[in-house]
Amino acid sequence: MEGHLLLSFVTVVLGKVPGDQYAGDKVLRLKPDNEQQLQFIRDVAQTMKIDFWQPSSPELVTTNRTVDFRVPADWVSSIQYRLQKIGLKYELDSDPTLTQDNSVQRCISLSKLIS
C-alpha cells in the first residue's frame, strides 16, 4: 500500500515536469557592476517575463552580486543584445529545466527505484 501511495505521488510530481514548455529558454548569470547595469535588470524585470532564481526577486538585486534568471526563448536574443550594448558580461545555461530545483531529479530517481 505504501509503495502504491509513493508511486502515485511520484507520478503526480512527474506529471508536472516541464517538457517543451521551456525549450529554448536560457538561464543567464551576471553580476551588475554599476547603477546603469542594475537599472537595466530592474527595467527588464518590469517589461519582460523573466524568472528570477538568485536572488528571488529583482528588488533584491544589488551591484557586485551574482544574479541568475531564466529568459523565455523568444526574448533571449533581445536580452543578449541589450546586455552587450551596456557592457554587462554574462554566462548562459541552455538547459534550465532541472537546474533550479533538484527535487524533480530526485523524483525521477525515486521512480526508477520503485519500478
Buried (B, 14 or more C-beta within 10 A) or exposed (E): EEEEEBBEEBEEBEEEEEEEEBEEBBBBBBBBEEEEBBEBBEEBBEEBEBBBBBBEEBEEBEEEEEBBBBBBEEBBEEBBEBBEEEEBEBEEBEEBBBEBEEEBEEBBEBBEEEE
